[in-house]
């Protein structure tokens, strides 16, 4: 089984609707994947499987060497870091930023009766500093800008030193400056040999950071193409994914696309 993710014939059906259809996909240690597709393509469902939050209806989903349905997911989930809008919405606005990061150690949002030591505080501060948010440690989460919140969420996702890190549309809602700052920081993370395997969901090729290695293209729950970014992210594959004529351009280690 793959070190990180191995999906074999995976389908997810809810209420008679097929959200994922016969997905075959592998993620190895050290790889950095971007998952691209339009709204309703199944990207979030795929990420929920990878996060061990749901089980497949059919097929076999392997996560970090374990098979969903045959493992205690509450032991598996702490090995996975995740940043998403759904998690951000659950964080109390009055929570101090340092505590937002530290509470990931207990897989909770909102500090309550957990106990943390100096090492926990030091690691949280180091992660915030590495993401350009060290000066925010004593601020409350509710006072942060959207870009600042994104950086804090990524620090939180790294707090437990995960083996797999999942990013659900990390640049959504950011202005141009905020997006470029975040994409640059994610590029630095991708190039860090000690960083976990990364899977990032997005709608936009412009948000693919430098250092990402592979791409999975989804449309209507099915895989259009998957493989190394250099040879898989093509105009033809992107047009099949989004269902319209496109012009795809590469700019160094970044990409852009627009309708023809």
PAVO-118973 format. One record per residue (C-alpha): x, y, z; residue in one letter. Coordinates in Angstrom, 2 decimals. Example, Ala and Ser with C-alpha at 12.3 -4.5 7.8 and 13.67 -1.06 7.14 Angstrom:
BEGIN
<site u="12.30" v="-4.50" w="7.80" resn="A"/>
<site u="13.67" v="-1.06" w="7.14" resn="S"/>
This chain:
BEGIN
<site u="0.00" v="0.00" w="0.00" resn="X"/>
<site u="1.13" v="3.56" w="-0.73" resn="X"/>
<site u="2.84" v="5.37" w="2.13" resn="X"/>
<site u="0.27" v="8.19" w="2.18" resn="X"/>
<site u="-2.90" v="7.67" w="0.09" resn="X"/>
<site u="-4.09" v="4.81" w="-2.08" resn="X"/>
<site u="-7.61" v="4.89" w="-3.47" resn="X"/>
<site u="-8.68" v="1.88" w="-5.54" resn="X"/>
<site u="-12.04" v="1.99" w="-7.32" resn="X"/>
<site u="-13.37" v="4.46" w="-4.76" resn="X"/>
<site u="-16.94" v="5.73" w="-5.13" resn="X"/>
<site u="-18.93" v="7.89" w="-2.72" resn="X"/>
<site u="-22.72" v="7.93" w="-3.08" resn="X"/>
<site u="-24.98" v="10.07" w="-0.90" resn="X"/>
<site u="-28.76" v="10.27" w="-1.25" resn="X"/>
<site u="-28.63" v="8.56" w="-4.63" resn="X"/>
<site u="-26.09" v="11.08" w="-5.97" resn="X"/>
<site u="-22.63" v="9.88" w="-6.98" resn="X"/>
<site u="-20.08" v="12.35" w="-5.60" resn="X"/>
<site u="-17.01" v="10.32" w="-6.59" resn="X"/>
<site u="-16.94" v="7.61" w="-9.24" resn="X"/>
<site u="-14.35" v="4.81" w="-9.44" resn="X"/>
<site u="-11.41" v="6.96" w="-8.36" resn="X"/>
<site u="-7.93" v="5.40" w="-8.54" resn="X"/>
<site u="-5.24" v="7.62" w="-7.00" resn="X"/>
<site u="-1.96" v="7.25" w="-5.14" resn="X"/>
<site u="0.05" v="9.80" w="-3.16" resn="X"/>
<site u="3.57" v="8.90" w="-2.05" resn="X"/>
<site u="5.68" v="10.39" w="0.70" resn="X"/>
<site u="7.32" v="13.65" w="-0.41" resn="X"/>
<site u="4.81" v="14.37" w="-3.18" resn="X"/>
<site u="2.92" v="17.67" w="-3.43" resn="X"/>
<site u="-0.42" v="17.32" w="-5.20" resn="X"/>
<site u="-2.88" v="19.94" w="-6.42" resn="X"/>
<site u="-6.47" v="18.84" w="-7.05" resn="X"/>
<site u="-8.20" v="20.93" w="-9.73" resn="X"/>
<site u="-11.79" v="21.00" w="-10.90" resn="X"/>
<site u="-14.98" v="23.07" w="-11.16" resn="X"/>
<site u="-17.62" v="23.39" w="-8.44" resn="X"/>
<site u="-19.32" v="20.05" w="-7.85" resn="X"/>
<site u="-16.40" v="18.04" w="-9.22" resn="X"/>
<site u="-15.97" v="16.08" w="-5.98" resn="X"/>
<site u="-12.85" v="17.83" w="-4.68" resn="X"/>
<site u="-14.11" v="18.40" w="-1.14" resn="X"/>
<site u="-15.45" v="14.83" w="-0.95" resn="X"/>
<site u="-12.03" v="13.56" w="-2.01" resn="X"/>
<site u="-10.38" v="15.62" w="0.72" resn="X"/>
<site u="-12.85" v="14.34" w="3.35" resn="X"/>
<site u="-11.85" v="10.79" w="2.44" resn="X"/>
<site u="-8.17" v="11.68" w="2.66" resn="X"/>
<site u="-8.83" v="13.24" w="6.08" resn="X"/>
<site u="-10.57" v="10.05" w="7.28" resn="X"/>
<site u="-13.77" v="12.03" w="7.85" resn="X"/>
<site u="-15.95" v="9.82" w="5.65" resn="X"/>
<site u="-15.79" v="6.27" w="4.28" resn="X"/>
<site u="-16.17" v="5.19" w="0.65" resn="X"/>
<site u="-19.41" v="3.60" w="-0.51" resn="X"/>
<site u="-17.45" v="1.27" w="-2.76" resn="X"/>
<site u="-13.77" v="0.52" w="-3.26" resn="X"/>
<site u="-10.80" v="0.67" w="-0.91" resn="X"/>
<site u="-9.41" v="3.89" w="0.58" resn="X"/>
<site u="-5.98" v="3.59" w="2.16" resn="X"/>
<site u="-4.76" v="6.48" w="4.33" resn="X"/>
<site u="-1.25" v="6.46" w="5.85" resn="X"/>
<site u="-1.00" v="2.71" w="5.45" resn="X"/>
<site u="-4.39" v="2.00" w="7.02" resn="X"/>
<site u="-7.66" v="1.03" w="5.34" resn="X"/>
<site u="-10.73" v="3.11" w="6.12" resn="X"/>
<site u="-13.32" v="0.86" w="7.71" resn="X"/>
<site u="-10.67" v="-1.32" w="9.33" resn="X"/>
<site u="-8.92" v="1.28" w="11.50" resn="X"/>
<site u="-9.84" v="3.52" w="14.43" resn="X"/>
<site u="-10.13" v="6.88" w="12.66" resn="X"/>
<site u="-9.71" v="8.73" w="15.95" resn="X"/>
<site u="-6.15" v="7.36" w="16.11" resn="X"/>
<site u="-5.56" v="8.09" w="12.42" resn="X"/>
<site u="-6.81" v="11.69" w="12.27" resn="X"/>
<site u="-4.10" v="13.22" w="14.52" resn="X"/>
<site u="-1.56" v="12.10" w="11.89" resn="X"/>
<site u="-3.27" v="14.37" w="9.33" resn="X"/>
<site u="-3.09" v="18.16" w="9.30" resn="X"/>
<site u="-5.93" v="20.05" w="7.65" resn="X"/>
<site u="-6.80" v="23.68" w="6.91" resn="X"/>
<site u="-10.25" v="24.53" w="5.59" resn="X"/>
<site u="-12.96" v="27.15" w="5.79" resn="X"/>
<site u="-15.13" v="24.68" w="7.73" resn="X"/>
<site u="-12.52" v="24.45" w="10.49" resn="X"/>
<site u="-11.99" v="28.23" w="10.52" resn="X"/>
<site u="-15.71" v="28.80" w="11.05" resn="X"/>
<site u="-15.57" v="26.74" w="14.25" resn="X"/>
<site u="-12.71" v="28.72" w="15.82" resn="X"/>
<site u="-14.03" v="31.19" w="18.43" resn="X"/>
<site u="-13.32" v="34.78" w="17.47" resn="X"/>
<site u="-12.14" v="35.46" w="21.02" resn="X"/>
<site u="-9.49" v="32.72" w="20.91" resn="X"/>
<site u="-5.87" v="33.88" w="21.08" resn="X"/>
<site u="-3.92" v="33.00" w="17.97" resn="X"/>
<site u="-1.31" v="31.04" w="19.92" resn="X"/>
<site u="-4.10" v="28.92" w="21.41" resn="X"/>
<site u="-5.68" v="28.41" w="17.98" resn="X"/>
<site u="-2.45" v="26.73" w="16.91" resn="X"/>
<site u="-1.80" v="24.79" w="20.12" resn="X"/>
<site u="-5.28" v="23.28" w="20.40" resn="X"/>
<site u="-4.55" v="21.24" w="17.27" resn="X"/>
<site u="-2.55" v="18.98" w="19.61" resn="X"/>
<site u="-5.85" v="17.80" w="21.10" resn="X"/>
<site u="-7.77" v="18.01" w="17.81" resn="X"/>
<site u="-10.13" v="20.60" w="19.31" resn="X"/>
<site u="-11.06" v="24.20" w="18.52" resn="X"/>
<site u="-11.48" v="26.52" w="21.46" resn="X"/>
<site u="-9.19" v="26.10" w="24.44" resn="X"/>
<site u="-10.88" v="24.57" w="27.47" resn="X"/>
<site u="-9.21" v="22.40" w="30.12" resn="X"/>
<site u="-6.29" v="21.01" w="28.13" resn="X"/>
<site u="-2.81" v="21.53" w="29.50" resn="X"/>
<site u="0.11" v="22.74" w="27.41" resn="X"/>
<site u="3.76" v="23.05" w="28.34" resn="X"/>
<site u="6.55" v="25.40" w="27.28" resn="X"/>
<site u="7.45" v="23.14" w="24.36" resn="X"/>
<site u="3.92" v="23.42" w="22.97" resn="X"/>
<site u="4.02" v="27.21" w="23.22" resn="X"/>
<site u="7.48" v="27.32" w="21.66" resn="X"/>
<site u="6.45" v="25.13" w="18.69" resn="X"/>
<site u="3.30" v="27.18" w="18.09" resn="X"/>
<site u="5.36" v="30.38" w="18.09" resn="X"/>
<site u="7.97" v="28.89" w="15.74" resn="X"/>
<site u="5.31" v="27.82" w="13.25" resn="X"/>
<site u="3.60" v="31.20" w="13.34" resn="X"/>
<site u="6.93" v="32.96" w="12.84" resn="X"/>
<site u="7.84" v="30.70" w="9.90" resn="X"/>
<site u="4.56" v="31.70" w="8.24" resn="X"/>
<site u="5.05" v="35.41" w="8.86" resn="X"/>
<site u="2.47" v="35.49" w="11.65" resn="X"/>
<site u="4.64" v="35.45" w="14.76" resn="X"/>
<site u="3.58" v="38.97" w="15.69" resn="X"/>
<site u="-0.06" v="37.84" w="15.80" resn="X"/>
<site u="0.37" v="35.31" w="18.62" resn="X"/>
<site u="-1.37" v="37.43" w="21.28" resn="X"/>
<site u="-4.10" v="38.77" w="18.97" resn="X"/>
<site u="-7.55" v="37.19" w="18.93" resn="X"/>
<site u="-8.57" v="35.20" w="15.88" resn="X"/>
<site u="-11.60" v="37.39" w="15.25" resn="X"/>
<site u="-9.47" v="40.50" w="14.73" resn="X"/>
<site u="-7.36" v="39.00" w="11.93" resn="X"/>
<site u="-7.62" v="39.74" w="8.23" resn="X"/>
<site u="-8.53" v="36.87" w="5.91" resn="X"/>
<site u="-4.90" v="36.48" w="4.83" resn="X"/>
<site u="-3.71" v="36.38" w="8.44" resn="X"/>
<site u="-6.33" v="33.76" w="9.28" resn="X"/>
<site u="-5.12" v="31.56" w="6.44" resn="X"/>
<site u="-1.54" v="31.65" w="7.73" resn="X"/>
<site u="-2.67" v="30.84" w="11.27" resn="X"/>
<site u="-4.70" v="27.88" w="9.99" resn="X"/>
<site u="-1.67" v="26.48" w="8.18" resn="X"/>
<site u="0.43" v="26.84" w="11.33" resn="X"/>
<site u="-2.32" v="24.99" w="13.21" resn="X"/>
<site u="-2.35" v="22.21" w="10.60" resn="X"/>
<site u="1.42" v="21.73" w="11.09" resn="X"/>
<site u="1.29" v="21.75" w="14.89" resn="X"/>
<site u="1.14" v="17.96" w="15.32" resn="X"/>
<site u="3.97" v="17.34" w="12.82" resn="X"/>
<site u="1.54" v="15.47" w="10.50" resn="X"/>
<site u="2.45" v="12.87" w="7.91" resn="X"/>
<site u="-0.13" v="14.30" w="5.50" resn="X"/>
<site u="-1.33" v="17.88" w="5.13" resn="X"/>
<site u="-4.58" v="18.79" w="3.37" resn="X"/>
<site u="-5.39" v="22.33" w="2.21" resn="X"/>
<site u="-8.93" v="23.04" w="1.05" resn="X"/>
<site u="-8.89" v="26.15" w="-1.17" resn="X"/>
<site u="-6.36" v="28.00" w="1.02" resn="X"/>
<site u="-6.35" v="31.13" w="-1.17" resn="X"/>
<site u="-10.14" v="31.52" w="-1.39" resn="X"/>
<site u="-11.32" v="35.00" w="-0.45" resn="X"/>
<site u="-7.90" v="36.63" w="-0.61" resn="X"/>
<site u="-7.03" v="39.74" w="-2.60" resn="X"/>
<site u="-4.15" v="39.66" w="-5.07" resn="X"/>
<site u="-1.50" v="40.59" w="-2.51" resn="X"/>
<site u="-2.80" v="38.12" w="0.04" resn="X"/>
<site u="-2.99" v="35.34" w="-2.52" resn="X"/>
<site u="0.54" v="35.89" w="-3.78" resn="X"/>
<site u="1.93" v="36.03" w="-0.24" resn="X"/>
<site u="0.21" v="32.77" w="0.69" resn="X"/>
<site u="1.17" v="31.00" w="-2.54" resn="X"/>
<site u="4.79" v="32.02" w="-1.98" resn="X"/>
<site u="4.75" v="30.63" w="1.58" resn="X"/>
<site u="3.15" v="27.39" w="0.40" resn="X"/>
<site u="5.88" v="27.16" w="-2.24" resn="X"/>
<site u="8.50" v="27.39" w="0.50" resn="X"/>
<site u="6.69" v="24.66" w="2.43" resn="X"/>
<site u="6.53" v="22.46" w="-0.67" resn="X"/>
<site u="10.30" v="22.76" w="-1.16" resn="X"/>
<site u="11.02" v="21.81" w="2.46" resn="X"/>
<site u="12.23" v="18.20" w="2.43" resn="X"/>
<site u="11.01" v="17.74" w="6.01" resn="X"/>
<site u="7.46" v="18.87" w="5.19" resn="X"/>
<site u="4.69" v="16.25" w="5.04" resn="X"/>
<site u="3.05" v="15.08" w="1.84" resn="X"/>
<site u="0.76" v="17.89" w="0.64" resn="X"/>
<site u="-2.61" v="17.83" w="-1.10" resn="X"/>
<site u="-4.15" v="21.18" w="-2.02" resn="X"/>
<site u="-7.59" v="21.71" w="-3.55" resn="X"/>
<site u="-8.22" v="24.76" w="-5.75" resn="X"/>
<site u="-10.28" v="25.97" w="-8.71" resn="X"/>
<site u="-7.50" v="28.08" w="-10.20" resn="X"/>
<site u="-4.19" v="27.16" w="-11.82" resn="X"/>
<site u="-2.89" v="30.60" w="-10.76" resn="X"/>
<site u="-2.92" v="29.35" w="-7.16" resn="X"/>
<site u="-0.59" v="26.39" w="-7.76" resn="X"/>
<site u="2.58" v="27.12" w="-5.76" resn="X"/>
<site u="6.08" v="26.49" w="-7.02" resn="X"/>
<site u="7.41" v="23.17" w="-5.82" resn="X"/>
<site u="4.21" v="21.20" w="-6.35" resn="X"/>
<site u="4.88" v="17.96" w="-8.19" resn="X"/>
<site u="1.61" v="16.41" w="-9.34" resn="X"/>
<site u="-1.96" v="17.25" w="-10.36" resn="X"/>
<site u="-5.29" v="15.44" w="-10.16" resn="X"/>
<site u="-8.04" v="16.78" w="-12.45" resn="X"/>
<site u="-11.65" v="16.02" w="-11.48" resn="X"/>
<site u="-14.95" v="16.54" w="-13.30" resn="X"/>
<site u="-18.36" v="15.33" w="-12.10" resn="X"/>
<site u="-16.78" v="12.96" w="-9.61" resn="X"/>
<site u="-14.49" v="11.25" w="-12.11" resn="X"/>
<site u="-10.76" v="11.55" w="-12.71" resn="X"/>
<site u="-9.96" v="13.31" w="-15.98" resn="X"/>
<site u="-6.20" v="12.91" w="-15.60" resn="X"/>
<site u="-3.61" v="12.46" w="-12.86" resn="X"/>
<site u="0.16" v="12.52" w="-12.80" resn="X"/>
<site u="3.23" v="14.74" w="-12.82" resn="X"/>
<site u="2.34" v="18.42" w="-13.16" resn="X"/>
<site u="4.79" v="18.96" w="-16.02" resn="X"/>
<site u="3.06" v="16.53" w="-18.38" resn="X"/>
<site u="-0.50" v="16.30" w="-17.01" resn="X"/>
<site u="-1.48" v="19.95" w="-16.73" resn="X"/>
<site u="-2.15" v="20.50" w="-20.43" resn="X"/>
<site u="-4.60" v="22.67" w="-22.33" resn="X"/>
<site u="-6.51" v="19.58" w="-23.51" resn="X"/>
<site u="-6.84" v="18.12" w="-20.02" resn="X"/>
<site u="-7.84" v="21.47" w="-18.54" resn="X"/>
<site u="-10.49" v="21.98" w="-21.23" resn="X"/>
<site u="-11.94" v="18.52" w="-20.53" resn="X"/>
<site u="-11.98" v="19.32" w="-16.82" resn="X"/>
<site u="-13.74" v="22.68" w="-17.02" resn="X"/>
<site u="-15.76" v="22.08" w="-20.18" resn="X"/>
<site u="-14.77" v="25.16" w="-22.15" resn="X"/>
<site u="-12.03" v="26.30" w="-24.57" resn="X"/>
<site u="-9.04" v="27.60" w="-22.61" resn="X"/>
<site u="-5.62" v="29.10" w="-23.09" resn="X"/>
<site u="-3.08" v="27.74" w="-20.59" resn="X"/>
<site u="0.24" v="29.51" w="-20.12" resn="X"/>
<site u="3.25" v="28.81" w="-17.97" resn="X"/>
<site u="5.29" v="31.56" w="-16.33" resn="X"/>
<site u="8.41" v="30.02" w="-14.80" resn="X"/>
<site u="7.05" v="27.79" w="-12.04" resn="X"/>
<site u="3.56" v="29.36" w="-12.10" resn="X"/>
<site u="0.56" v="28.99" w="-14.41" resn="X"/>
<site u="-2.36" v="31.01" w="-15.73" resn="X"/>
<site u="-5.49" v="30.15" w="-17.72" resn="X"/>
<site u="-8.26" v="32.09" w="-19.44" resn="X"/>
<site u="-11.16" v="31.35" w="-21.77" resn="X"/>
<site u="-10.53" v="31.44" w="-25.50" resn="X"/>
